[in-house]
Amino acid sequence: MSDREGQILRDRRLELGLTQEQVALDLGMSIHQYQRYEYGEHKISNCPMRIGLRICAVLELDPYELVFGRDNDI
């Protein structure tokens, strides 16, 4: 998996001790739908804001840092 966003999602999920199934359940989506984000098939930066913010809330991530990275200035 070379996608930066997907790797961040995976790493954070594992840090929190969650399975993909648990995250998907919390998000109200199928595991297959969530896996597409984690595997980089769908990008958080291109998804509807509501879904991206829900993923960030469940995984306790800063949406700005996930999409733009820590070193990006506005």
mmCIF file of the N, C-alpha and C atoms, coordinates in Angstrom:
data_MODEL
# 
_entry.id   MODEL 
# 
loop_
_atom_site.group_PDB 
_atom_site.id 
_atom_site.type_symbol 
_atom_site.label_atom_id 
_atom_site.label_alt_id 
_atom_site.label_comp_id 
_atom_site.label_asym_id 
_atom_site.label_entity_id 
_atom_site.label_seq_id 
_atom_site.pdbx_PDB_ins_code 
_atom_site.Cartn_x 
_atom_site.Cartn_y 
_atom_site.Cartn_z 
_atom_site.occupancy 
_atom_site.B_iso_or_equiv 
_atom_site.pdbx_formal_charge 
_atom_site.auth_seq_id 
_atom_site.auth_comp_id 
_atom_site.auth_asym_id 
_atom_site.auth_atom_id 
_atom_site.pdbx_PDB_model_num 
ATOM 1   N N  . MET A 1 1  ? 0.849   -1.177 0.000  1.00 0.00 ? 1  MET A N  1 
ATOM 2   C CA . MET A 1 1  ? 0.000   0.000  0.000  1.00 0.00 ? 1  MET A CA 1 
ATOM 3   C C  . MET A 1 1  ? 0.894   1.239  0.000  1.00 0.00 ? 1  MET A C  1 
ATOM 4   N N  . SER A 1 2  ? 0.860   2.002  -1.060 1.00 0.00 ? 2  SER A N  1 
ATOM 5   C CA . SER A 1 2  ? 1.731   3.164  -1.155 1.00 0.00 ? 2  SER A CA 1 
ATOM 6   C C  . SER A 1 2  ? 0.983   4.464  -0.931 1.00 0.00 ? 2  SER A C  1 
ATOM 7   N N  . ASP A 1 3  ? -0.338  4.429  -0.854 1.00 0.00 ? 3  ASP A N  1 
ATOM 8   C CA . ASP A 1 3  ? -1.133  5.622  -0.674 1.00 0.00 ? 3  ASP A CA 1 
ATOM 9   C C  . ASP A 1 3  ? -0.932  6.179  0.735  1.00 0.00 ? 3  ASP A C  1 
ATOM 10  N N  . ARG A 1 4  ? -0.512  7.446  0.824  1.00 0.00 ? 4  ARG A N  1 
ATOM 11  C CA . ARG A 1 4  ? -0.227  8.068  2.127  1.00 0.00 ? 4  ARG A CA 1 
ATOM 12  C C  . ARG A 1 4  ? -1.466  8.125  3.011  1.00 0.00 ? 4  ARG A C  1 
ATOM 13  N N  . GLU A 1 5  ? -2.597  8.581  2.456  1.00 0.00 ? 5  GLU A N  1 
ATOM 14  C CA . GLU A 1 5  ? -3.826  8.675  3.244  1.00 0.00 ? 5  GLU A CA 1 
ATOM 15  C C  . GLU A 1 5  ? -4.252  7.301  3.763  1.00 0.00 ? 5  GLU A C  1 
ATOM 16  N N  . GLY A 1 6  ? -4.229  6.317  2.891  1.00 0.00 ? 6  GLY A N  1 
ATOM 17  C CA . GLY A 1 6  ? -4.612  4.970  3.295  1.00 0.00 ? 6  GLY A CA 1 
ATOM 18  C C  . GLY A 1 6  ? -3.706  4.413  4.377  1.00 0.00 ? 6  GLY A C  1 
ATOM 19  N N  . GLN A 1 7  ? -2.424  4.687  4.265  1.00 0.00 ? 7  GLN A N  1 
ATOM 20  C CA . GLN A 1 7  ? -1.469  4.214  5.277  1.00 0.00 ? 7  GLN A CA 1 
ATOM 21  C C  . GLN A 1 7  ? -1.731  4.879  6.622  1.00 0.00 ? 7  GLN A C  1 
ATOM 22  N N  . ILE A 1 8  ? -2.064  6.165  6.600  1.00 0.00 ? 8  ILE A N  1 
ATOM 23  C CA . ILE A 1 8  ? -2.389  6.875  7.840  1.00 0.00 ? 8  ILE A CA 1 
ATOM 24  C C  . ILE A 1 8  ? -3.623  6.249  8.487  1.00 0.00 ? 8  ILE A C  1 
ATOM 25  N N  . LEU A 1 9  ? -4.651  5.969  7.680  1.00 0.00 ? 9  LEU A N  1 
ATOM 26  C CA . LEU A 1 9  ? -5.864  5.348  8.217  1.00 0.00 ? 9  LEU A CA 1 
ATOM 27  C C  . LEU A 1 9  ? -5.543  3.998  8.848  1.00 0.00 ? 9  LEU A C  1 
ATOM 28  N N  . ARG A 1 10 ? -4.783  3.184  8.140  1.00 0.00 ? 10 ARG A N  1 
ATOM 29  C CA . ARG A 1 10 ? -4.430  1.853  8.646  1.00 0.00 ? 10 ARG A CA 1 
ATOM 30  C C  . ARG A 1 10 ? -3.625  1.946  9.937  1.00 0.00 ? 10 ARG A C  1 
ATOM 31  N N  . ASP A 1 11 ? -2.591  2.797  9.919  1.00 0.00 ? 11 ASP A N  1 
ATOM 32  C CA . ASP A 1 11 ? -1.739  2.936  11.109 1.00 0.00 ? 11 ASP A CA 1 
ATOM 33  C C  . ASP A 1 11 ? -2.544  3.405  12.318 1.00 0.00 ? 11 ASP A C  1 
ATOM 34  N N  . ARG A 1 12 ? -3.416  4.385  12.105 1.00 0.00 ? 12 ARG A N  1 
ATOM 35  C CA . ARG A 1 12 ? -4.210  4.917  13.219 1.00 0.00 ? 12 ARG A CA 1 
ATOM 36  C C  . ARG A 1 12 ? -5.204  3.872  13.723 1.00 0.00 ? 12 ARG A C  1 
ATOM 37  N N  . ARG A 1 13 ? -5.830  3.145  12.814 1.00 0.00 ? 13 ARG A N  1 
ATOM 38  C CA . ARG A 1 13 ? -6.767  2.089  13.218 1.00 0.00 ? 13 ARG A CA 1 
ATOM 39  C C  . ARG A 1 13 ? -6.066  1.059  14.089 1.00 0.00 ? 13 ARG A C  1 
ATOM 40  N N  . LEU A 1 14 ? -4.855  0.675  13.677 1.00 0.00 ? 14 LEU A N  1 
ATOM 41  C CA . LEU A 1 14 ? -4.098  -0.300 14.463 1.00 0.00 ? 14 LEU A CA 1 
ATOM 42  C C  . LEU A 1 14 ? -3.662  0.282  15.806 1.00 0.00 ? 14 LEU A C  1 
ATOM 43  N N  . GLU A 1 15 ? -3.286  1.558  15.834 1.00 0.00 ? 15 GLU A N  1 
ATOM 44  C CA . GLU A 1 15 ? -2.935  2.220  17.101 1.00 0.00 ? 15 GLU A CA 1 
ATOM 45  C C  . GLU A 1 15 ? -4.095  2.172  18.086 1.00 0.00 ? 15 GLU A C  1 
ATOM 46  N N  . LEU A 1 16 ? -5.298  2.338  17.568 1.00 0.00 ? 16 LEU A N  1 
ATOM 47  C CA . LEU A 1 16 ? -6.490  2.332  18.411 1.00 0.00 ? 16 LEU A CA 1 
ATOM 48  C C  . LEU A 1 16 ? -6.969  0.916  18.728 1.00 0.00 ? 16 LEU A C  1 
ATOM 49  N N  . GLY A 1 17 ? -6.331  -0.091 18.122 1.00 0.00 ? 17 GLY A N  1 
ATOM 50  C CA . GLY A 1 17 ? -6.693  -1.475 18.384 1.00 0.00 ? 17 GLY A CA 1 
ATOM 51  C C  . GLY A 1 17 ? -8.023  -1.872 17.773 1.00 0.00 ? 17 GLY A C  1 
ATOM 52  N N  . LEU A 1 18 ? -8.364  -1.258 16.656 1.00 0.00 ? 18 LEU A N  1 
ATOM 53  C CA . LEU A 1 18 ? -9.631  -1.536 15.996 1.00 0.00 ? 18 LEU A CA 1 
ATOM 54  C C  . LEU A 1 18 ? -9.434  -2.400 14.754 1.00 0.00 ? 18 LEU A C  1 
ATOM 55  N N  . THR A 1 19 ? -10.441 -3.173 14.435 1.00 0.00 ? 19 THR A N  1 
ATOM 56  C CA . THR A 1 19 ? -10.431 -3.925 13.180 1.00 0.00 ? 19 THR A CA 1 
ATOM 57  C C  . THR A 1 19 ? -11.107 -3.076 12.107 1.00 0.00 ? 19 THR A C  1 
ATOM 58  N N  . GLN A 1 20 ? -10.905 -3.452 10.855 1.00 0.00 ? 20 GLN A N  1 
ATOM 59  C CA . GLN A 1 20 ? -11.593 -2.764 9.772  1.00 0.00 ? 20 GLN A CA 1 
ATOM 60  C C  . GLN A 1 20 ? -13.100 -2.894 9.945  1.00 0.00 ? 20 GLN A C  1 
ATOM 61  N N  . GLU A 1 21 ? -13.535 -4.031 10.409 1.00 0.00 ? 21 GLU A N  1 
ATOM 62  C CA . GLU A 1 21 ? -14.961 -4.261 10.609 1.00 0.00 ? 21 GLU A CA 1 
ATOM 63  C C  . GLU A 1 21 ? -15.530 -3.317 11.676 1.00 0.00 ? 21 GLU A C  1 
ATOM 64  N N  . GLN A 1 22 ? -14.796 -3.117 12.764 1.00 0.00 ? 22 GLN A N  1 
ATOM 65  C CA . GLN A 1 22 ? -15.260 -2.218 13.817 1.00 0.00 ? 22 GLN A CA 1 
ATOM 66  C C  . GLN A 1 22 ? -15.370 -0.785 13.302 1.00 0.00 ? 22 GLN A C  1 
ATOM 67  N N  . VAL A 1 23 ? -14.369 -0.354 12.550 1.00 0.00 ? 23 VAL A N  1 
ATOM 68  C CA . VAL A 1 23 ? -14.393 1.004  12.001 1.00 0.00 ? 23 VAL A CA 1 
ATOM 69  C C  . VAL A 1 23 ? -15.569 1.157  11.043 1.00 0.00 ? 23 VAL A C  1 
ATOM 70  N N  . ALA A 1 24 ? -15.740 0.199  10.159 1.00 0.00 ? 24 ALA A N  1 
ATOM 71  C CA . ALA A 1 24 ? -16.842 0.257  9.198  1.00 0.00 ? 24 ALA A CA 1 
ATOM 72  C C  . ALA A 1 24 ? -18.184 0.307  9.916  1.00 0.00 ? 24 ALA A C  1 
ATOM 73  N N  . LEU A 1 25 ? -18.344 -0.480 10.954 1.00 0.00 ? 25 LEU A N  1 
ATOM 74  C CA . LEU A 1 25 ? -19.583 -0.493 11.720 1.00 0.00 ? 25 LEU A CA 1 
ATOM 75  C C  . LEU A 1 25 ? -19.840 0.872  12.351 1.00 0.00 ? 25 LEU A C  1 
ATOM 76  N N  . ASP A 1 26 ? -18.806 1.458  12.948 1.00 0.00 ? 26 ASP A N  1 
ATOM 77  C CA . ASP A 1 26 ? -18.938 2.789  13.540 1.00 0.00 ? 26 ASP A CA 1 
ATOM 78  C C  . ASP A 1 26 ? -19.284 3.846  12.494 1.00 0.00 ? 26 ASP A C  1 
ATOM 79  N N  . LEU A 1 27 ? -18.815 3.642  11.267 1.00 0.00 ? 27 LEU A N  1 
ATOM 80  C CA . LEU A 1 27 ? -19.075 4.587  10.185 1.00 0.00 ? 27 LEU A CA 1 
ATOM 81  C C  . LEU A 1 27 ? -20.427 4.368  9.524  1.00 0.00 ? 27 LEU A C  1 
ATOM 82  N N  . GLY A 1 28 ? -21.025 3.221  9.767  1.00 0.00 ? 28 GLY A N  1 
ATOM 83  C CA . GLY A 1 28 ? -22.294 2.899  9.130  1.00 0.00 ? 28 GLY A CA 1 
ATOM 84  C C  . GLY A 1 28 ? -22.128 2.546  7.664  1.00 0.00 ? 28 GLY A C  1 
ATOM 85  N N  . MET A 1 29 ? -20.974 1.953  7.333  1.00 0.00 ? 29 MET A N  1 
ATOM 86  C CA . MET A 1 29 ? -20.741 1.529  5.953  1.00 0.00 ? 29 MET A CA 1 
ATOM 87  C C  . MET A 1 29 ? -20.249 0.087  5.959  1.00 0.00 ? 29 MET A C  1 
ATOM 88  N N  . SER A 1 30 ? -20.250 -0.515 4.801  1.00 0.00 ? 30 SER A N  1 
ATOM 89  C CA . SER A 1 30 ? -19.771 -1.899 4.719  1.00 0.00 ? 30 SER A CA 1 
ATOM 90  C C  . SER A 1 30 ? -18.247 -1.921 4.882  1.00 0.00 ? 30 SER A C  1 
ATOM 91  N N  . ILE A 1 31 ? -17.744 -3.056 5.303  1.00 0.00 ? 31 ILE A N  1 
ATOM 92  C CA . ILE A 1 31 ? -16.298 -3.198 5.454  1.00 0.00 ? 31 ILE A CA 1 
ATOM 93  C C  . ILE A 1 31 ? -15.603 -2.969 4.113  1.00 0.00 ? 31 ILE A C  1 
ATOM 94  N N  . HIS A 1 32 ? -16.229 -3.432 3.042  1.00 0.00 ? 32 HIS A N  1 
ATOM 95  C CA . HIS A 1 32 ? -15.641 -3.262 1.711  1.00 0.00 ? 32 HIS A CA 1 
ATOM 96  C C  . HIS A 1 32 ? -15.518 -1.774 1.353  1.00 0.00 ? 32 HIS A C  1 
ATOM 97  N N  . GLN A 1 33 ? -16.529 -0.994 1.692  1.00 0.00 ? 33 GLN A N  1 
ATOM 98  C CA . GLN A 1 33 ? -16.462 0.445  1.427  1.00 0.00 ? 33 GLN A CA 1 
ATOM 99  C C  . GLN A 1 33 ? -15.309 1.081  2.197  1.00 0.00 ? 33 GLN A C  1 
ATOM 100 N N  . TYR A 1 34 ? -15.170 0.731  3.482  1.00 0.00 ? 34 TYR A N  1 
ATOM 101 C CA . TYR A 1 34 ? -14.085 1.299  4.279  1.00 0.00 ? 34 TYR A CA 1 
ATOM 102 C C  . TYR A 1 34 ? -12.726 0.850  3.749  1.00 0.00 ? 34 TYR A C  1 
ATOM 103 N N  . GLN A 1 35 ? -12.609 -0.415 3.389  1.00 0.00 ? 35 GLN A N  1 
ATOM 104 C CA . GLN A 1 35 ? -11.339 -0.928 2.882  1.00 0.00 ? 35 GLN A CA 1 
ATOM 105 C C  . GLN A 1 35 ? -10.865 -0.141 1.668  1.00 0.00 ? 35 GLN A C  1 
ATOM 106 N N  . ARG A 1 36 ? -11.756 0.319  0.855  1.00 0.00 ? 36 ARG A N  1 
ATOM 107 C CA . ARG A 1 36 ? -11.368 1.106  -0.322 1.00 0.00 ? 36 ARG A CA 1 
ATOM 108 C C  . ARG A 1 36 ? -10.611 2.370  0.071  1.00 0.00 ? 36 ARG A C  1 
ATOM 109 N N  . TYR A 1 37 ? -10.982 2.968  1.183  1.00 0.00 ? 37 TYR A N  1 
ATOM 110 C CA . TYR A 1 37 ? -10.249 4.151  1.665  1.00 0.00 ? 37 TYR A CA 1 
ATOM 111 C C  . TYR A 1 37 ? -8.890  3.737  2.218  1.00 0.00 ? 37 TYR A C  1 
ATOM 112 N N  . GLU A 1 38 ? -8.879  2.684  3.010  1.00 0.00 ? 38 GLU A N  1 
ATOM 113 C CA . GLU A 1 38 ? -7.634  2.248  3.634  1.00 0.00 ? 38 GLU A CA 1 
ATOM 114 C C  . GLU A 1 38 ? -6.647  1.707  2.599  1.00 0.00 ? 38 GLU A C  1 
ATOM 115 N N  . TYR A 1 39 ? -7.140  1.056  1.556  1.00 0.00 ? 39 TYR A N  1 
ATOM 116 C CA . TYR A 1 39 ? -6.275  0.506  0.519  1.00 0.00 ? 39 TYR A CA 1 
ATOM 117 C C  . TYR A 1 39 ? -5.910  1.536  -0.544 1.00 0.00 ? 39 TYR A C  1 
ATOM 118 N N  . GLY A 1 40 ? -6.444  2.742  -0.428 1.00 0.00 ? 40 GLY A N  1 
ATOM 119 C CA . GLY A 1 40 ? -6.089  3.804  -1.355 1.00 0.00 ? 40 GLY A CA 1 
ATOM 120 C C  . GLY A 1 40 ? -6.876  3.795  -2.659 1.00 0.00 ? 40 GLY A C  1 
ATOM 121 N N  . GLU A 1 41 ? -7.908  2.956  -2.750 1.00 0.00 ? 41 GLU A N  1 
ATOM 122 C CA . GLU A 1 41 ? -8.736  2.939  -3.955 1.00 0.00 ? 41 GLU A CA 1 
ATOM 123 C C  . GLU A 1 41 ? -9.615  4.188  -4.029 1.00 0.00 ? 41 GLU A C  1 
ATOM 124 N N  . HIS A 1 42 ? -10.003 4.692  -2.865 1.00 0.00 ? 42 HIS A N  1 
ATOM 125 C CA . HIS A 1 42 ? -10.733 5.961  -2.756 1.00 0.00 ? 42 HIS A CA 1 
ATOM 126 C C  . HIS A 1 42 ? -9.920  6.859  -1.842 1.00 0.00 ? 42 HIS A C  1 
ATOM 127 N N  . LYS A 1 43 ? -9.796  8.118  -2.208 1.00 0.00 ? 43 LYS A N  1 
ATOM 128 C CA . LYS A 1 43 ? -9.020  9.059  -1.401 1.00 0.00 ? 43 LYS A CA 1 
ATOM 129 C C  . LYS A 1 43 ? -9.942  9.884  -0.513 1.00 0.00 ? 43 LYS A C  1 
ATOM 130 N N  . ILE A 1 44 ? -9.527  10.067 0.723  1.00 0.00 ? 44 ILE A N  1 
ATOM 131 C CA . ILE A 1 44 ? -10.272 10.908 1.649  1.00 0.00 ? 44 ILE A CA 1 
ATOM 132 C C  . ILE A 1 44 ? -10.399 12.319 1.076  1.00 0.00 ? 44 ILE A C  1 
ATOM 133 N N  . SER A 1 45 ? -9.343  12.801 0.447  1.00 0.00 ? 45 SER A N  1 
ATOM 134 C CA . SER A 1 45 ? -9.351  14.160 -0.086 1.00 0.00 ? 45 SER A CA 1 
ATOM 135 C C  . SER A 1 45 ? -10.353 14.348 -1.227 1.00 0.00 ? 45 SER A C  1 
ATOM 136 N N  . ASN A 1 46 ? -10.859 13.253 -1.793 1.00 0.00 ? 46 ASN A N  1 
ATOM 137 C CA . ASN A 1 46 ? -11.837 13.334 -2.885 1.00 0.00 ? 46 ASN A CA 1 
ATOM 138 C C  . ASN A 1 46 ? -13.235 12.864 -2.479 1.00 0.00 ? 46 ASN A C  1 
ATOM 139 N N  . CYS A 1 47 ? -13.408 12.435 -1.253 1.00 0.00 ? 47 CYS A N  1 
ATOM 140 C CA . CYS A 1 47 ? -14.703 11.910 -0.849 1.00 0.00 ? 47 CYS A CA 1 
ATOM 141 C C  . CYS A 1 47 ? -15.598 13.040 -0.344 1.00 0.00 ? 47 CYS A C  1 
ATOM 142 N N  . PRO A 1 48 ? -16.900 12.777 -0.221 1.00 0.00 ? 48 PRO A N  1 
ATOM 143 C CA . PRO A 1 48 ? -17.787 13.791 0.355  1.00 0.00 ? 48 PRO A CA 1 
ATOM 144 C C  . PRO A 1 48 ? -17.316 14.188 1.759  1.00 0.00 ? 48 PRO A C  1 
ATOM 145 N N  . MET A 1 49 ? -17.424 15.460 2.071  1.00 0.00 ? 49 MET A N  1 
ATOM 146 C CA . MET A 1 49 ? -16.930 15.966 3.352  1.00 0.00 ? 49 MET A CA 1 
ATOM 147 C C  . MET A 1 49 ? -17.518 15.205 4.539  1.00 0.00 ? 49 MET A C  1 
ATOM 148 N N  . ARG A 1 50 ? -18.797 14.889 4.460  1.00 0.00 ? 50 ARG A N  1 
ATOM 149 C CA . ARG A 1 50 ? -19.453 14.194 5.566  1.00 0.00 ? 50 ARG A CA 1 
ATOM 150 C C  . ARG A 1 50 ? -18.785 12.852 5.858  1.00 0.00 ? 50 ARG A C  1 
ATOM 151 N N  . ILE A 1 51 ? -18.442 12.116 4.817  1.00 0.00 ? 51 ILE A N  1 
ATOM 152 C CA . ILE A 1 51 ? -17.788 10.815 5.002  1.00 0.00 ? 51 ILE A CA 1 
ATOM 153 C C  . ILE A 1 51 ? -16.374 11.010 5.542  1.00 0.00 ? 51 ILE A C  1 
ATOM 154 N N  . GLY A 1 52 ? -15.633 11.936 4.957  1.00 0.00 ? 52 GLY A N  1 
ATOM 155 C CA . GLY A 1 52 ? -14.267 12.194 5.423  1.00 0.00 ? 52 GLY A CA 1 
ATOM 156 C C  . GLY A 1 52 ? -14.219 12.605 6.882  1.00 0.00 ? 52 GLY A C  1 
ATOM 157 N N  . LEU A 1 53 ? -15.132 13.473 7.283  1.00 0.00 ? 53 LEU A N  1 
ATOM 158 C CA . LEU A 1 53 ? -15.164 13.910 8.677  1.00 0.00 ? 53 LEU A CA 1 
ATOM 159 C C  . LEU A 1 53 ? -15.578 12.782 9.610  1.00 0.00 ? 53 LEU A C  1 
ATOM 160 N N  . ARG A 1 54 ? -16.483 11.919 9.165  1.00 0.00 ? 54 ARG A N  1 
ATOM 161 C CA . ARG A 1 54 ? -16.865 10.770 9.986  1.00 0.00 ? 54 ARG A CA 1 
ATOM 162 C C  . ARG A 1 54 ? -15.688 9.826  10.184 1.00 0.00 ? 54 ARG A C  1 
ATOM 163 N N  . ILE A 1 55 ? -14.937 9.572  9.120  1.00 0.00 ? 55 ILE A N  1 
ATOM 164 C CA . ILE A 1 55 ? -13.763 8.702  9.232  1.00 0.00 ? 55 ILE A CA 1 
ATOM 165 C C  . ILE A 1 55 ? -12.762 9.312  10.206 1.00 0.00 ? 55 ILE A C  1 
ATOM 166 N N  . CYS A 1 56 ? -12.520 10.608 10.083 1.00 0.00 ? 56 CYS A N  1 
ATOM 167 C CA . CYS A 1 56 ? -11.585 11.282 10.980 1.00 0.00 ? 56 CYS A CA 1 
ATOM 168 C C  . CYS A 1 56 ? -12.066 11.231 12.427 1.00 0.00 ? 56 CYS A C  1 
ATOM 169 N N  . ALA A 1 57 ? -13.368 11.383 12.650 1.00 0.00 ? 57 ALA A N  1 
ATOM 170 C CA . ALA A 1 57 ? -13.907 11.328 14.010 1.00 0.00 ? 57 ALA A CA 1 
ATOM 171 C C  . ALA A 1 57 ? -13.723 9.946  14.619 1.00 0.00 ? 57 ALA A C  1 
ATOM 172 N N  . VAL A 1 58 ? -14.056 8.901  13.853 1.00 0.00 ? 58 VAL A N  1 
ATOM 173 C CA . VAL A 1 58 ? -13.933 7.535  14.375 1.00 0.00 ? 58 VAL A CA 1 
ATOM 174 C C  . VAL A 1 58 ? -12.479 7.199  14.687 1.00 0.00 ? 58 VAL A C  1 
ATOM 175 N N  . LEU A 1 59 ? -11.566 7.650  13.819 1.00 0.00 ? 59 LEU A N  1 
ATOM 176 C CA . LEU A 1 59 ? -10.147 7.324  14.015 1.00 0.00 ? 59 LEU A CA 1 
ATOM 177 C C  . LEU A 1 59 ? -9.386  8.405  14.787 1.00 0.00 ? 59 LEU A C  1 
ATOM 178 N N  . GLU A 1 60 ? -10.120 9.420  15.251 1.00 0.00 ? 60 GLU A N  1 
ATOM 179 C CA . GLU A 1 60 ? -9.538  10.498 16.050 1.00 0.00 ? 60 GLU A CA 1 
ATOM 180 C C  . GLU A 1 60 ? -8.356  11.146 15.327 1.00 0.00 ? 60 GLU A C  1 
ATOM 181 N N  . LEU A 1 61 ? -8.606  11.534 14.072 1.00 0.00 ? 61 LEU A N  1 
ATOM 182 C CA . LEU A 1 61 ? -7.589  12.167 13.235 1.00 0.00 ? 61 LEU A CA 1 
ATOM 183 C C  . LEU A 1 61 ? -7.981  13.604 12.930 1.00 0.00 ? 61 LEU A C  1 
ATOM 184 N N  . ASP A 1 62 ? -6.987  14.456 12.739 1.00 0.00 ? 62 ASP A N  1 
ATOM 185 C CA . ASP A 1 62 ? -7.208  15.830 12.309 1.00 0.00 ? 62 ASP A CA 1 
ATOM 186 C C  . ASP A 1 62 ? -7.420  15.800 10.797 1.00 0.00 ? 62 ASP A C  1 
ATOM 187 N N  . PRO A 1 63 ? -8.593  16.208 10.308 1.00 0.00 ? 63 PRO A N  1 
ATOM 188 C CA . PRO A 1 63 ? -8.862  16.138 8.867  1.00 0.00 ? 63 PRO A CA 1 
ATOM 189 C C  . PRO A 1 63 ? -7.857  16.933 8.031  1.00 0.00 ? 63 PRO A C  1 
ATOM 190 N N  . TYR A 1 64 ? -7.448  18.089 8.509  1.00 0.00 ? 64 TYR A N  1 
ATOM 191 C CA . TYR A 1 64 ? -6.498  18.913 7.767  1.00 0.00 ? 64 TYR A CA 1 
ATOM 192 C C  . TYR A 1 64 ? -5.173  18.182 7.598  1.00 0.00 ? 64 TYR A C  1 
ATOM 193 N N  . GLU A 1 65 ? -4.662  17.599 8.681  1.00 0.00 ? 65 GLU A N  1 
ATOM 194 C CA . GLU A 1 65 ? -3.389  16.880 8.609  1.00 0.00 ? 65 GLU A CA 1 
ATOM 195 C C  . GLU A 1 65 ? -3.494  15.644 7.726  1.00 0.00 ? 65 GLU A C  1 
ATOM 196 N N  . LEU A 1 66 ? -4.637  14.970 7.762  1.00 0.00 ? 66 LEU A N  1 
ATOM 197 C CA . LEU A 1 66 ? -4.807  13.778 6.929  1.00 0.00 ? 66 LEU A CA 1 
ATOM 198 C C  . LEU A 1 66 ? -4.750  14.132 5.451  1.00 0.00 ? 66 LEU A C  1 
ATOM 199 N N  . VAL A 1 67 ? -5.437  15.190 5.069  1.00 0.00 ? 67 VAL A N  1 
ATOM 200 C CA . VAL A 1 67 ? -5.526  15.549 3.657  1.00 0.00 ? 67 VAL A CA 1 
ATOM 201 C C  . VAL A 1 67 ? -4.281  16.290 3.172  1.00 0.00 ? 67 VAL A C  1 
ATOM 202 N N  . PHE A 1 68 ? -3.793  17.223 3.972  1.00 0.00 ? 68 PHE A N  1 
ATOM 203 C CA . PHE A 1 68 ? -2.695  18.083 3.511  1.00 0.00 ? 68 PHE A CA 1 
ATOM 204 C C  . PHE A 1 68 ? -1.335  17.763 4.107  1.00 0.00 ? 68 PHE A C  1 
ATOM 205 N N  . GLY A 1 69 ? -1.285  16.976 5.163  1.00 0.00 ? 69 GLY A N  1 
ATOM 206 C CA . GLY A 1 69 ? -0.021  16.662 5.803  1.00 0.00 ? 69 GLY A CA 1 
ATOM 207 C C  . GLY A 1 69 ? 0.303   17.669 6.893  1.00 0.00 ? 69 GLY A C  1 
ATOM 208 N N  . ARG A 1 70 ? 1.240   17.339 7.715  1.00 0.00 ? 70 ARG A N  1 
ATOM 209 C CA . ARG A 1 70 ? 1.590   18.185 8.869  1.00 0.00 ? 70 ARG A CA 1 
ATOM 210 C C  . ARG A 1 70 ? 2.381   19.433 8.483  1.00 0.00 ? 70 ARG A C  1 
ATOM 211 N N  . ASP A 1 71 ? 3.146   19.363 7.422  1.00 0.00 ? 71 ASP A N  1 
ATOM 212 C CA . ASP A 1 71 ? 4.071   20.447 7.093  1.00 0.00 ? 71 ASP A CA 1 
ATOM 213 C C  . ASP A 1 71 ? 3.508   21.461 6.117  1.00 0.00 ? 71 ASP A C  1 
ATOM 214 N N  . ASN A 1 72 ? 2.245   21.324 5.730  1.00 0.00 ? 72 ASN A N  1 
ATOM 215 C CA . ASN A 1 72 ? 1.656   22.230 4.749  1.00 0.00 ? 72 ASN A CA 1 
ATOM 216 C C  . ASN A 1 72 ? 1.162   23.493 5.403  1.00 0.00 ? 72 ASN A C  1 
ATOM 217 N N  . ASP A 1 73 ? 1.528   24.625 4.865  1.00 0.00 ? 73 ASP A N  1 
ATOM 218 C CA . ASP A 1 73 ? 1.038   25.914 5.328  1.00 0.00 ? 73 ASP A CA 1 
ATOM 219 C C  . ASP A 1 73 ? -0.031  26.411 4.371  1.00 0.00 ? 73 ASP A C  1 
ATOM 220 N N  . ILE A 1 74 ? -0.968  27.167 4.895  1.00 0.00 ? 74 ILE A N  1 
ATOM 221 C CA . ILE A 1 74 ? -1.999  27.760 4.036  1.00 0.00 ? 74 ILE A CA 1 
ATOM 222 C C  . ILE A 1 74 ? -1.468  29.039 3.449  1.00 0.00 ? 74 ILE A C  1 
# 
